[in-house]
Amino acid sequence: MSTIAYVGSYTTTRRRGLGRGIEVFLVEDGTWRRIQSVPAVNPSWLLVNRAGTLLYAAHGDGTTVSTYAIATDGTLTELGETDSGGFNGVSLLESPDSRWLWVVNHVSGTLTTLALDEAGVPARISAVTAVSGKRGPDREEQPAPRPHHLVLSRDGLYAYVPDKGLDVIHQFSIDTDTGAFVPLNPPHAKARRAAGPRHAVLDSTGSMLLVVNEIDSTITDYEIAADGTLAPLRWTPTTPSSFFGHTMAAEIVHDPFRPVVAVSNRGHDSVAIFVHSKHETRRLCDVPTGGLTPRFMAIGPDGYLYVANQDAHSIVRLDFSEPSTPLAAEPVVAIGSPSSIVWVETA
């Protein structure tokens, strides 16, 4: 078996992008060797399908989703583009039964359901769900609904969408016939005023949703009720109390096997590590990422935490196995404006 890493990037002047598209790497003994560069415009969010046969890409400031076939050696062949049903796709998620591909369109404030054919290729738009509500107080960052991410409950029955523009977490059930999102009652859970909910992750038990808030750089813990609705429990700053500079939190990752959470901070340019349970979110340490704007993070197949420093044009990794000890960011590879990392195992 070989490990292949795919890295999405920003490519346009508007995004100050220096990326070339999707970079494909063969990963051997911790070394990343580039084996392909696939030209694309702002392929900023990547997703490998459950079968490991396709790569989907959402395009920042775009209106399409691209689909690529994954060859046995990990290289990509583009199969085509599909209308995303909105503008500026920022997140993708495949349904547990592989019938649907969901697209979160940030600027248009829509959630699109794409029907997948038997091979997993998007065939058509099945539904478009618009989100709405009262916008937050920040005139620049919260001009309108700004959904940013999509997470399912562990049983796959409920969906949660952090909305940076409205200071809420939209909560839905899913129509089994169309894949559309059906609002629960109430239709959303509130965040703190001007928090700017961005991304979310389930805890290791599946009983809590942890949301990282971009604007005020905090984490909010929500308890998930039996009917799928959320109840806020507490909030925790993602930067030290001694920090007074400008920062915006970006990504949140929960270790699937341990009660440990990591959050990236753009501005403070760090990863904050916490021990998490229903009763506390306790800071362990803050690790400099060795570069500007750590936009994205993910745990790789080797257990390391990989961080994409968007404006330092680098990927670094942290040994996430013992977060209670001092950590240091280890350089992995230089790459223009990285924004997303996914992996696949090939024969």
C-alpha positions in Angstrom: 0.0 0.0 0.0 1.1 3.5 -0.8 -0.1 6.8 0.8 -1.1 9.6 -1.5 -1.7 13.2 -0.3 -3.7 15.7 -2.3 -3.3 19.4 -1.5 -5.8 22.1 -2.7 -4.7 25.7 -3.0 -5.7 29.3 -3.8 -4.5 30.4 -7.2 -6.0 33.8 -8.0 -4.8 37.3 -7.4 -8.0 38.1 -5.4 -7.0 35.4 -2.9 -3.3 36.4 -3.0 -2.9 32.9 -4.3 0.4 31.4 -5.4 -0.9 27.9 -5.8 -1.1 26.0 -9.1 -4.1 23.9 -8.5 -4.2 20.4 -6.9 -0.8 19.0 -6.0 -0.4 15.2 -5.7 2.3 13.7 -3.4 3.5 10.2 -2.8 4.2 9.9 0.9 7.0 7.5 2.0 8.6 7.4 5.4 7.5 11.0 6.1 8.8 12.4 2.9 6.4 14.0 0.4 7.4 13.6 -3.3 5.3 15.5 -5.8 4.1 13.2 -8.6 1.5 15.4 -10.3 0.3 19.0 -10.5 -3.3 19.4 -11.7 -4.1 22.9 -13.0 -7.3 24.3 -11.4 -8.7 27.6 -10.2 -8.9 27.9 -6.4 -9.5 24.2 -5.6 -9.7 25.2 -2.0 -11.7 22.3 -0.5 -11.0 18.7 -1.3 -12.8 15.5 -0.5 -12.0 11.8 -1.3 -15.2 9.7 -1.7 -15.8 6.8 0.6 -14.8 4.3 -2.0 -11.4 6.0 -2.5 -12.0 6.2 -6.2 -12.8 9.9 -6.7 -11.6 13.2 -5.6 -14.1 16.1 -5.4 -13.0 19.8 -5.4 -15.0 22.9 -4.4 -13.6 26.1 -5.9 -13.3 29.3 -3.9 -15.1 32.2 -5.5 -16.5 29.7 -8.0 -19.8 28.1 -8.9 -18.8 24.5 -9.7 -17.6 21.2 -8.2 -14.9 19.3 -10.1 -14.6 15.5 -10.0 -11.4 13.5 -10.6 -10.8 9.8 -11.0 -8.1 8.4 -8.8 -5.8 6.0 -10.6 -4.1 3.0 -9.0 -0.9 5.1 -8.6 -2.8 8.0 -7.1 -2.7 10.4 -10.1 -5.8 12.3 -11.1 -7.9 12.5 -14.3 -10.6 15.1 -14.5 -14.0 13.8 -15.2 -15.9 17.1 -15.4 -17.5 19.9 -13.5 -21.0 20.2 -12.0 -23.0 23.3 -11.1 -22.6 23.8 -7.3 -26.0 25.6 -7.0 -24.4 28.6 -5.5 -21.3 30.8 -5.2 -18.0 30.2 -3.3 -18.2 26.6 -2.3 -16.3 26.1 1.0 -17.1 22.6 2.2 -18.1 19.2 0.7 -19.6 16.1 2.4 -20.6 12.8 1.0 -23.7 11.2 2.5 -23.2 7.9 4.5 -25.1 5.9 1.8 -23.1 7.6 -1.1 -26.3 8.9 -2.7 -25.6 12.6 -2.3 -22.7 15.1 -2.3 -23.5 18.2 -0.2 -22.0 21.6 -1.1 -21.9 24.5 1.3 -21.9 27.7 -0.7 -20.6 30.5 1.5 -21.5 33.7 -0.3 -24.8 32.7 -1.7 -25.9 31.2 1.6 -27.1 27.9 0.1 -26.7 24.2 0.8 -26.8 22.2 -2.4 -27.6 18.5 -2.7 -25.9 16.8 -5.7 -27.3 13.4 -6.7 -24.4 10.9 -7.4 -24.6 8.2 -10.0 -23.5 4.6 -9.3 -19.8 5.5 -9.9 -20.1 8.4 -7.4 -20.0 11.2 -10.1 -22.4 14.1 -9.5 -25.2 13.8 -12.0 -27.6 16.6 -11.2 -28.8 19.0 -8.5 -31.4 17.3 -6.4 -32.1 20.2 -4.0 -30.9 23.7 -3.0 -31.6 24.8 0.6 -31.2 28.5 1.4 -30.4 29.6 5.0 -31.7 32.8 6.5 -31.8 34.7 9.7 -30.8 37.9 11.4 -27.2 38.8 10.5 -24.6 39.5 13.2 -23.3 42.9 14.2 -20.0 42.9 12.4 -20.6 45.0 9.3 -17.6 43.6 7.4 -17.5 40.0 8.4 -21.3 39.4 8.8 -23.1 41.2 5.9 -25.5 38.3 5.3 -25.8 34.5 5.8 -22.4 32.9 5.5 -22.6 29.1 6.0 -19.1 27.6 6.2 -19.2 23.9 7.1 -21.3 20.8 7.4 -21.2 18.0 10.0 -23.5 15.1 10.4 -24.5 13.5 13.8 -22.9 10.1 14.4 -26.1 8.3 13.4 -26.3 10.4 10.2 -29.8 11.6 10.9 -29.0 15.3 11.6 -26.9 17.9 10.0 -25.2 21.0 11.5 -24.0 24.0 9.6 -22.1 26.8 11.4 -23.0 30.2 9.9 -20.4 32.9 10.4 -22.8 35.6 9.1 -25.7 34.9 11.4 -24.0 33.7 14.6 -26.0 30.5 14.6 -25.6 26.8 14.0 -28.3 25.7 11.6 -29.7 22.3 12.6 -31.5 20.0 10.1 -32.8 16.5 9.5 -32.4 15.1 6.0 -35.1 14.3 3.5 -34.3 10.7 2.4 -36.0 11.1 -1.0 -34.2 14.3 -2.1 -31.2 14.7 0.2 -32.5 18.2 1.1 -32.1 19.8 4.5 -35.2 20.1 6.7 -35.0 22.6 9.6 -35.5 21.2 13.1 -37.5 23.0 15.7 -35.9 25.3 16.6 -34.1 25.7 13.3 -30.8 26.8 14.8 -28.8 27.0 18.0 -27.4 30.4 18.9 -23.7 31.4 19.2 -22.4 34.3 21.1 -22.9 37.7 19.5 -20.2 38.4 16.9 -18.7 35.0 17.4 -18.7 34.0 13.7 -19.2 30.2 13.8 -16.9 28.7 11.1 -16.2 24.9 11.5 -17.4 22.1 13.7 -16.5 18.6 14.8 -18.1 15.9 16.9 -16.3 14.8 20.1 -15.1 11.3 20.4 -18.4 10.1 22.0 -20.6 11.7 19.3 -22.7 13.4 22.0 -21.3 16.9 21.6 -20.6 19.3 18.8 -17.6 21.5 19.1 -17.7 24.7 17.0 -14.7 27.0 16.4 -15.8 30.7 16.0 -13.7 32.7 13.6 -14.4 36.3 14.6 -14.0 36.1 18.4 -11.6 33.1 18.3 -13.4 30.9 20.7 -14.7 27.3 20.9 -18.3 26.7 21.8 -19.4 23.3 23.1 -22.9 22.1 22.3 -24.6 19.1 23.7 -26.6 17.0 21.2 -30.1 16.0 22.4 -32.0 12.9 21.4 -34.0 14.9 18.9 -30.9 16.3 17.2 -31.1 19.8 18.6 -28.1 21.6 20.2 -27.8 23.1 23.6 -24.8 25.4 24.3 -22.7 24.4 27.4 -19.7 26.7 27.5 -17.2 28.8 25.4 -13.4 28.8 25.6 -10.9 31.3 24.1 -8.5 29.8 21.5 -5.6 32.2 22.2 -3.8 32.8 25.5 -5.1 35.6 27.8 -1.8 37.4 27.3 -2.4 37.8 23.5 -3.8 41.2 22.5 -3.3 41.1 18.7 -5.7 40.4 15.9 -6.4 36.8 15.2 -9.2 34.7 13.6 -9.6 31.1 14.4 -9.9 28.7 11.4 -9.9 25.0 11.9 -10.9 22.5 14.6 -9.8 18.9 14.9 -10.8 16.2 17.4 -8.6 13.2 17.9 -10.9 10.2 17.1 -9.4 8.1 19.9 -8.6 10.5 22.7 -10.3 13.5 24.3 -7.9 16.0 22.7 -8.9 19.0 20.5 -6.7 21.2 18.3 -7.7 24.7 16.9 -5.7 26.8 14.5 -5.4 30.6 14.9 -4.6 32.9 12.0 -2.9 36.0 13.3 -1.6 34.3 16.5 -0.3 31.7 14.0 -0.5 28.9 16.4 -2.3 25.6 17.1 -4.0 25.5 20.5 -4.2 22.1 22.1 -7.0 21.3 24.6 -8.1 18.4 26.7 -11.9 18.1 26.2 -14.8 16.4 28.0 -18.4 17.2 28.8 -17.2 19.0 32.0 -14.2 21.0 30.7 -12.2 22.3 27.8 -8.7 22.8 29.3 -5.8 24.3 27.5 -2.6 22.3 27.3 -0.4 24.3 25.2 -0.1 26.7 22.2 2.3 25.6 19.4 3.6 28.1 16.8 3.0 26.8 13.3 6.2 28.3 11.9 4.4 30.3 9.3 1.6 32.7 8.5 -2.2 31.9 8.4 -2.7 28.3 9.4 -6.0 27.9 7.6 -6.4 24.2 7.5 -5.5 21.2 9.7 -6.1 17.4 9.5 -4.8 14.3 11.2 -2.9 12.2 8.6 -2.9 8.4 8.3 0.4 8.4 10.3 -1.3 10.1 13.3 0.5 13.4 12.8 -1.4 16.7 12.8 -0.8 18.4 9.4 -1.2 22.2 9.2 -1.5 24.2 6.0 0.1 27.7 6.4 -1.7 29.5 3.7 0.4 32.7 3.6 3.7 31.0 4.4 3.2 28.6 1.5 4.1 25.6 3.6 2.7 22.4 5.2 4.1 21.5 8.7 3.2 18.7 11.0 3.0 18.2 14.8 3.5 15.0 16.7 -0.1 14.7 18.1 0.5 11.5 20.1 1.6 13.2 23.3 0.1 16.7 23.3 0.8 17.2 27.0 4.5 17.6 26.2 6.0 20.6 24.3 5.4 20.3 20.6 7.3 21.8 17.6 6.1 22.3 14.1 8.2 20.2 11.6 8.4 21.3 8.0 6.9 18.9 5.5 6.8 20.5 2.1 6.7 24.0 0.5 3.6 24.6 -1.6 1.8 27.8 -2.8 -1.2 28.9 -0.7 -2.3 25.5 0.6 -5.9 25.3 1.8 -6.9 21.7 2.1 -5.2 18.3 2.6 -6.7 14.8 2.1 -5.2 11.3 1.8 -5.9 8.0 0.1 -4.3 4.6 0.4 -3.6 3.0 -3.0 -2.6 -0.6 -3.9 
